[in-house]
Amino acid sequence: MLRVAAMLAAALPVASAAPPAVNDAVLAGAAAPATLAETGLFLDSGATRPNAHVVPYGLATPLFSDHADKARFLYVPEGKTARYDGEGLLDIPVGSVLIKHFGFARADGSLDLIETRLLVHQADGWKAWPYVWNADDSAAVLKRAGARVAVTGHDTAGKRLALDWQVPNVNQCKGCHAAGNALVPIGPKARNLNHDFESENNLVRLTRLGLLTGVPVPAPRLPDWKDAGESLERRARAYLDVNCGHCHKPDGPASNSGLFLTWETPAGPHIGIGKGPVAAGRGSGGRMVSIDPGHPERSILYYRMESTEPGVMMPELGRTLPDDAALALVRDWIAGMR
């Protein structure tokens, strides 16, 4: 697990020697700053010490990104608060920033950084700013057009991975973060934040720090998809919600498929059970339905999750490798359907 205890401590206001403030004017500007450091979101060049009101958080079920580790932060400007707005996305005020580091954990628990993605909430909507780190993790530079980075990482078992890592351009960010015509966050749904991170529930921590209001007790909760104490169905649905539901929803980029994989979608044809594809191209692999109960090998959903072929694999962006553990879960879930 990444070492974030120091990050949590740094996120709390202190009475002595106030640090430089987050640069709210830069974050509100039409042009993204050339370097991550210009935002003032972190107190050090390596972005390990968050500034005031920049709070680390974790998710119950995170997005799979070729086994990369991630560190996530939410910045809410002083005097503003996010608001609970049902079990979906928090109502996050203008001026706020969602920050996500991507990299691979070193032996000491620190993160060997590849890129940092910012979602900045400006007056006219959310903006995506991708930054790529240099070799010694001392600076991250804006790459609006994206980038390809040769990366050496490892999977959860420690097996070495050599990756051609793709940093998305700002238009590709919109490909996943779309709701209608707007760009929106994906991860910080209340149900996915209702989870302990560094010994405290995310929603409780944000409320305690005065950065979130309106959370009910108890609040809805998304399962950790790796939690063997949960049912196969709940674990599989949680994984699909996070990894597929941002596109496969009624107002998402894949809405014309009629396949909706969000947590809220009731079991049945809309999640793919017995549902034929809208277009039976090569993405179907010759299979007839998205989910064929009892038969993962005859299910389009499983076939596309397993594939690494461009134009066939799902999700289309954000991975080049199959998530073997998730495949085993989805296979068992479908195989157990009657």
C-alpha positions in Angstrom: 0.0 0.0 0.0 1.2 3.5 -0.8 2.4 5.5 2.2 -0.1 8.3 2.6 0.0 9.0 6.3 2.2 12.0 5.8 -0.2 13.2 3.1 -3.1 13.0 5.5 -1.2 15.0 8.1 -0.2 17.6 5.6 -3.8 18.0 4.5 -4.8 19.4 7.8 -4.5 23.2 8.5 -1.7 24.1 10.9 -1.4 27.2 13.0 2.3 27.9 12.4 4.2 29.0 9.2 1.4 28.9 6.7 2.5 27.3 3.4 2.1 29.0 0.1 -1.6 28.8 -0.9 -3.0 26.8 -3.8 -3.0 29.0 -6.9 -6.7 29.4 -7.4 -6.2 32.0 -10.1 -4.1 29.6 -12.2 -6.7 26.9 -11.7 -9.4 29.2 -12.9 -7.5 30.3 -16.0 -8.4 29.5 -19.6 -4.9 28.1 -20.2 -3.6 25.2 -18.3 -0.3 25.9 -16.5 2.8 24.4 -18.2 3.8 22.5 -15.1 2.0 20.9 -12.2 4.0 22.8 -9.7 2.4 26.1 -10.9 -0.9 25.0 -9.5 0.4 25.0 -5.9 -1.6 21.9 -5.1 1.5 20.3 -3.6 4.2 21.7 -1.3 7.1 19.8 -2.9 8.4 19.3 -6.4 7.6 15.6 -6.3 4.0 16.1 -5.4 4.0 13.9 -2.3 3.0 16.6 0.2 -0.5 18.0 -0.5 -1.3 21.6 0.3 -4.0 22.7 2.7 -7.5 21.5 1.6 -5.9 18.9 -0.7 -7.1 15.6 0.9 -6.0 12.1 -0.1 -8.7 9.6 -0.6 -9.2 6.0 -1.8 -11.9 4.1 -3.5 -13.7 0.8 -2.6 -13.4 -0.4 -6.1 -10.9 1.5 -8.4 -10.5 1.5 -12.1 -8.0 -1.0 -13.6 -5.1 0.6 -15.5 -2.6 -2.1 -16.4 -1.9 -2.8 -12.8 -0.7 0.8 -12.1 -0.9 2.1 -8.6 -2.7 5.4 -8.0 -2.8 8.2 -5.4 -5.9 10.3 -5.4 -6.6 13.7 -3.9 -9.5 16.2 -3.8 -8.9 19.9 -3.4 -11.8 22.1 -2.3 -11.1 25.8 -2.0 -11.2 27.5 1.4 -14.7 28.6 2.2 -16.4 26.1 -0.1 -17.8 22.6 0.5 -18.8 19.7 -1.6 -22.3 18.3 -1.1 -23.7 14.8 -0.9 -26.1 14.5 -3.8 -27.3 10.9 -3.6 -25.1 7.8 -4.0 -23.6 9.0 -7.3 -21.1 11.8 -7.9 -20.6 14.3 -5.1 -21.7 17.9 -6.0 -18.2 19.4 -6.0 -18.0 23.2 -6.1 -16.4 25.3 -8.8 -12.7 25.9 -8.0 -12.2 22.3 -6.9 -9.7 19.9 -8.4 -9.6 16.1 -8.6 -6.0 14.9 -8.8 -4.8 11.4 -9.7 -1.2 10.2 -9.8 -0.3 7.1 -11.8 2.8 5.0 -11.3 4.2 1.9 -9.8 5.0 1.4 -6.1 8.7 1.0 -5.2 9.9 -1.4 -2.5 9.8 1.4 0.1 6.1 2.1 -0.7 6.7 5.4 -2.6 5.3 5.9 -6.0 7.5 6.0 -9.2 5.4 8.5 -11.1 4.3 8.3 -14.7 1.7 11.0 -15.0 -0.7 13.1 -13.0 -4.2 13.9 -14.3 -6.2 16.9 -13.1 -9.9 17.4 -13.4 -10.4 21.1 -12.7 -13.9 22.4 -12.0 -14.1 25.9 -13.7 -17.1 28.1 -14.0 -18.0 26.7 -17.4 -17.4 23.0 -16.5 -14.8 20.5 -15.8 -11.4 20.6 -17.7 -8.9 17.8 -18.1 -5.2 18.6 -17.8 -2.7 15.7 -18.2 0.9 16.1 -16.9 3.9 13.8 -17.5 6.7 13.3 -15.0 10.4 13.5 -15.8 12.7 10.6 -15.1 13.6 11.6 -11.5 10.0 12.6 -10.5 11.1 16.2 -9.9 8.7 17.9 -12.4 5.6 17.2 -14.3 4.9 18.9 -17.6 1.6 19.6 -19.4 0.9 17.3 -22.4 -2.4 18.4 -23.9 -1.8 16.2 -26.9 -1.0 13.2 -24.8 2.1 11.1 -24.8 3.5 7.6 -25.0 6.0 6.6 -22.3 8.0 3.5 -22.0 7.3 2.2 -18.5 8.6 -0.7 -16.4 6.1 -1.8 -13.8 4.8 -4.9 -12.1 1.5 -6.7 -11.6 0.0 -7.5 -8.2 2.1 -10.7 -8.0 5.3 -8.7 -8.6 5.7 -9.9 -12.2 7.7 -7.4 -14.2 5.8 -5.5 -16.9 7.2 -3.6 -19.9 4.4 -1.1 -21.0 4.0 1.4 -23.8 2.0 3.7 -21.5 -0.4 6.0 -23.2 -1.2 9.3 -21.6 -4.5 10.4 -23.0 -5.0 13.7 -24.8 -7.7 16.0 -23.6 -10.2 14.8 -26.2 -9.6 11.2 -25.2 -10.3 12.2 -21.6 -13.8 13.3 -22.8 -14.3 9.9 -24.4 -14.6 8.3 -20.9 -15.6 11.3 -18.8 -18.7 12.2 -20.8 -22.3 12.6 -19.5 -24.4 14.0 -22.4 -22.3 16.9 -23.8 -20.4 17.6 -20.5 -17.2 16.3 -19.1 -17.7 14.9 -15.6 -15.6 13.0 -13.0 -15.9 9.2 -12.8 -14.5 7.9 -9.5 -15.7 10.0 -6.6 -19.2 8.7 -6.3 -20.5 8.7 -2.7 -21.0 4.9 -2.7 -17.5 4.3 -3.9 -16.1 6.8 -1.3 -18.0 5.1 1.6 -14.9 3.1 2.4 -12.1 3.2 4.9 -8.8 4.7 3.7 -5.9 5.0 6.1 -8.0 4.0 9.0 -10.8 6.5 8.4 -13.9 6.4 6.1 -13.5 8.9 3.2 -16.9 10.5 3.7 -16.3 10.8 7.5 -12.9 12.4 6.9 -14.1 14.9 4.3 -17.0 15.8 6.6 -14.7 16.2 9.6 -12.5 18.5 7.6 -15.4 20.7 6.7 -15.1 19.8 3.0 -18.3 17.8 2.6 -21.9 18.2 3.9 -25.1 16.3 3.8 -23.9 12.7 4.1 -26.7 10.5 5.5 -26.1 7.8 8.1 -25.9 5.1 6.9 -24.8 6.1 3.4 -25.0 3.7 0.4 -21.9 1.6 -0.2 -20.3 0.0 -3.2 -18.5 -3.3 -2.4 -14.8 -3.8 -2.8 -14.8 -6.1 -5.7 -12.0 -8.2 -4.2 -13.8 -8.8 -0.9 -14.6 -12.5 -0.8 -17.1 -11.9 1.9 -19.4 -10.3 -0.7 -21.5 -12.2 -3.2 -20.2 -12.9 -6.7 -23.0 -10.8 -8.2 -22.3 -7.7 -6.0 -18.5 -8.0 -6.6 -18.9 -8.4 -10.4 -21.5 -5.5 -10.6 -19.2 -3.3 -8.6 -16.3 -4.0 -11.0 -18.5 -3.4 -14.0 -19.9 -0.2 -12.5 -16.4 1.4 -12.1 -14.7 0.0 -15.2 -17.5 0.1 -17.7 -20.4 2.1 -16.3 -18.9 5.5 -17.1 -19.6 4.7 -20.9 -22.3 2.2 -20.6 -25.0 4.4 -19.1 -28.1 6.2 -20.6 -26.2 9.5 -21.0 -22.8 7.9 -21.7 -20.7 7.5 -24.9 -22.0 3.9 -25.3 -25.6 4.7 -24.7 -26.6 3.5 -28.2 -25.6 0.0 -27.3 -28.5 -0.3 -24.9 -26.0 -2.1 -22.5 -26.0 -0.2 -19.2 -23.5 -1.5 -16.6 -24.0 1.0 -13.8 -24.6 -0.2 -10.2 -28.2 1.3 -10.4 -29.2 -0.8 -13.4 -31.5 -3.7 -12.4 -30.5 -7.2 -13.3 -31.9 -8.2 -16.7 -31.5 -7.4 -20.4 -30.0 -3.9 -19.8 -27.0 -5.4 -18.0 -26.6 -7.8 -20.9 -28.4 -11.0 -19.8 -29.8 -12.5 -22.9 -29.3 -9.2 -24.8 -28.1 -9.3 -28.4 -25.7 -6.7 -29.7 -26.9 -3.6 -31.6 -24.4 -4.4 -34.3 -22.9 -7.8 -34.6 -19.4 -6.8 -35.9 -16.1 -8.3 -35.0 -16.5 -7.0 -31.4 -19.1 -9.7 -30.8 -16.6 -12.5 -31.7 -19.4 -14.5 -33.2 -21.3 -14.6 -30.0 -25.0 -13.9 -29.9 -25.6 -12.2 -26.5 -23.7 -10.0 -24.1 -24.3 -12.4 -21.2 -25.3 -16.0 -21.8 -26.2 -17.4 -18.4 -24.1 -20.3 -17.4 -21.8 -19.8 -20.4 -19.0 -17.1 -20.1 -17.3 -18.6 -23.2 -20.5 -17.6 -25.2 -20.8 -14.1 -23.7 -19.7 -11.0 -25.6 -19.0 -9.1 -22.4 -16.5 -11.7 -21.2 -14.9 -11.9 -24.7 -14.4 -8.2 -24.9 -13.0 -7.9 -21.4 -10.5 -10.7 -22.2 -9.4 -9.2 -25.6 -6.4 -7.0 -26.0 -7.2 -6.3 -29.7 -7.9 -2.6 -30.5 -11.5 -2.2 -31.6 -12.6 -5.3 -29.7 -11.3 -4.9 -26.2 -13.3 -3.2 -23.5 -12.7 -0.7 -22.1 -11.3 0.8 -25.3 -9.0 3.2 -23.4 -6.9 3.0 -20.3 -5.6 -0.5 -20.5 -3.5 -2.7 -22.8 -3.6 -5.8 -20.6 -6.4 -8.0 -19.4 -7.3 -7.9 -15.7 -7.0 -11.6 -15.0 -8.4 -11.5 -11.5 -11.5 -9.6 -12.7 -11.9 -12.0 -15.6 -12.0 -14.9 -13.2 -14.6 -13.1 -11.1 -16.9 -12.3 -14.1 -16.4 -15.8 -15.5 -17.5 -17.3 -12.2 -20.5 -14.9 -12.0 -21.8 -15.7 -15.4 -21.1 -19.4 -15.0 -23.2 -19.5 -11.9 -26.2 -17.8 -13.5 -29.3 -20.0 -14.2 
